[in-house]
Amino acid sequence: MSKSWLIVIGIYLLLMGIVGLFVASMPNWHAWIDLVVGVIGLIVGATDKGKKSS
């Protein structure tokens, strides 16, 4: 469940960062942070294997 939420939040942050770069509603530094955190979230969500059963 957390893996899918992490991917959804990553996509949301990427979209907010892209919109923030082209619309003057937020500072540029904030848009870049959204982009970086969104990419990191997508990478972690895509490569996360979850709990291993022992």
DORO-17786 format. One record per residue: residue in one letter; residue number from 0; x, y, z of N, C-alpha, C in turn. Coordinates in Angstrom, 1 decimal. Layout:
REC aa   i   n_px   n_py   n_pz  ca_px  ca_py  ca_pz   c_px   c_py   c_pz
REC  A NUM      X      Y      Z      X      Y      Z      X      Y      Z
...
END
This chain:
REC aa   i   n_px   n_py   n_pz  ca_px  ca_py  ca_pz   c_px   c_py   c_pz
REC  M   0    0.8   -1.2    0.0    0.0    0.0    0.0    0.9    1.3    0.0
REC  S   1    1.9    1.3    0.8    2.8    2.5    0.9    3.5    2.7   -0.4
REC  K   2    3.8    1.6   -1.1    4.5    1.8   -2.4    3.7    2.5   -3.4
REC  S   3    2.4    2.2   -3.5    1.5    2.9   -4.5    1.3    4.3   -4.1
REC  W   4    1.2    4.6   -2.8    1.0    5.9   -2.3    2.3    6.8   -2.6
REC  L   5    3.4    6.2   -2.4    4.7    6.9   -2.7    4.8    7.3   -4.2
REC  I   6    4.3    6.4   -5.1    4.3    6.7   -6.5    3.3    7.8   -6.8
REC  V   7    2.2    7.7   -6.2    1.1    8.8   -6.4    1.6   10.1   -5.9
REC  I   8    2.2   10.2   -4.7    2.8   11.4   -4.2    3.9   11.9   -5.1
REC  G   9    4.7   11.0   -5.6    5.8   11.4   -6.5    5.3   12.1   -7.7
REC  I  10    4.3   11.5   -8.3    3.7   12.0   -9.6    3.1   13.4   -9.3
REC  Y  11    2.4   13.5   -8.1    1.8   14.8   -7.7    2.9   15.9   -7.6
REC  L  12    4.0   15.5   -6.9    5.0   16.5   -6.7    5.7   16.9   -8.0
REC  L  13    5.9   16.0   -8.9    6.5   16.3  -10.2    5.6   17.3  -11.0
REC  L  14    4.3   17.0  -10.9    3.3   17.9  -11.6    3.3   19.3  -11.0
REC  M  15    3.4   19.3   -9.7    3.4   20.6   -9.0    4.7   21.4   -9.3
REC  G  16    5.8   20.7   -9.4    7.1   21.3   -9.7    7.1   21.9  -11.1
REC  I  17    6.6   21.1  -12.1    6.5   21.5  -13.5    5.6   22.8  -13.6
REC  V  18    4.5   22.7  -13.0    3.5   23.9  -13.0    4.2   25.1  -12.3
REC  G  19    4.9   24.8  -11.2    5.5   25.9  -10.5    6.6   26.6  -11.2
REC  L  20    7.2   25.9  -12.1    8.3   26.5  -12.9    7.7   27.5  -14.0
REC  F  21    6.5   27.2  -14.5    6.0   28.0  -15.6    4.9   29.0  -15.1
REC  V  22    4.4   28.8  -13.9    3.4   29.8  -13.3    4.1   30.4  -12.2
REC  A  23    3.9   31.7  -12.0    4.6   32.5  -11.0    3.9   32.4   -9.6
REC  S  24    3.3   31.3   -9.3    2.6   31.2   -8.1    3.5   30.7   -6.9
REC  M  25    4.6   30.2   -7.2    5.6   29.8   -6.2    7.0   30.1   -6.6
REC  P  26    7.9   30.3   -5.6    9.3   30.6   -6.0    9.9   29.4   -6.7
REC  N  27   10.9   29.8   -7.5   11.6   28.8   -8.3   12.3   27.7   -7.5
REC  W  28   12.9   28.1   -6.3   13.5   27.1   -5.5   12.6   26.1   -5.0
REC  H  29   11.3   26.5   -4.7   10.3   25.6   -4.2    9.9   24.6   -5.3
REC  A  30    9.8   25.1   -6.5    9.4   24.2   -7.6   10.5   23.2   -7.9
REC  W  31   11.8   23.6   -7.8   12.9   22.7   -8.0   13.0   21.6   -6.9
REC  I  32   12.7   22.0   -5.6   12.6   21.0   -4.5   11.5   20.0   -4.8
REC  D  33   10.3   20.5   -5.2    9.2   19.6   -5.6    9.6   18.6   -6.6
REC  L  34   10.4   19.1   -7.7   10.8   18.2   -8.7   11.8   17.1   -8.2
REC  V  35   12.7   17.5   -7.4   13.7   16.6   -6.9   13.1   15.6   -5.9
REC  V  36   12.3   16.0   -5.0   11.6   15.1   -4.1   10.6   14.2   -4.9
REC  G  37   10.0   14.7   -5.9    9.1   13.8   -6.7    9.8   12.7   -7.4
REC  V  38   11.0   13.1   -8.0   11.8   12.1   -8.7   12.3   11.0   -7.7
REC  I  39   12.8   11.5   -6.6   13.3   10.5   -5.5   12.1    9.6   -5.1
REC  G  40   11.0   10.2   -4.9    9.8    9.4   -4.5    9.4    8.3   -5.5
REC  L  41    9.5    8.7   -6.8    9.2    7.7   -7.8   10.2    6.6   -7.9
REC  I  42   11.5    7.0   -7.8   12.6    6.0   -7.8   12.4    5.0   -6.6
REC  V  43   12.2    5.5   -5.5   12.1    4.7   -4.3   10.8    3.8   -4.4
REC  G  44    9.7    4.4   -4.9    8.5    3.6   -5.0    8.6    2.5   -6.1
REC  A  45    9.4    2.8   -7.2    9.5    1.8   -8.2   10.5    0.7   -7.9
REC  T  46   11.5    1.0   -7.0   12.5    0.0   -6.7   12.2   -0.7   -5.4
REC  D  47   11.2   -0.3   -4.6   10.9   -0.9   -3.3   10.4   -2.3   -3.5
REC  K  48   11.0   -3.2   -2.7   10.5   -4.6   -2.8    9.5   -4.9   -1.7
REC  G  49    9.3   -4.0   -0.7    8.4   -4.3    0.3    9.0   -5.2    1.4
REC  K  50    8.1   -5.7    2.3    8.6   -6.6    3.3    8.9   -8.0    2.8
REC  K  51   10.0   -8.5    3.3   10.3   -9.9    2.9    9.8  -10.8    4.0
REC  S  52    9.1  -11.8    3.6    8.6  -12.8    4.5    9.7  -13.8    4.9
REC  S  53    9.8  -14.1    6.2   10.9  -15.0    6.6   10.3  -16.3    7.1
END
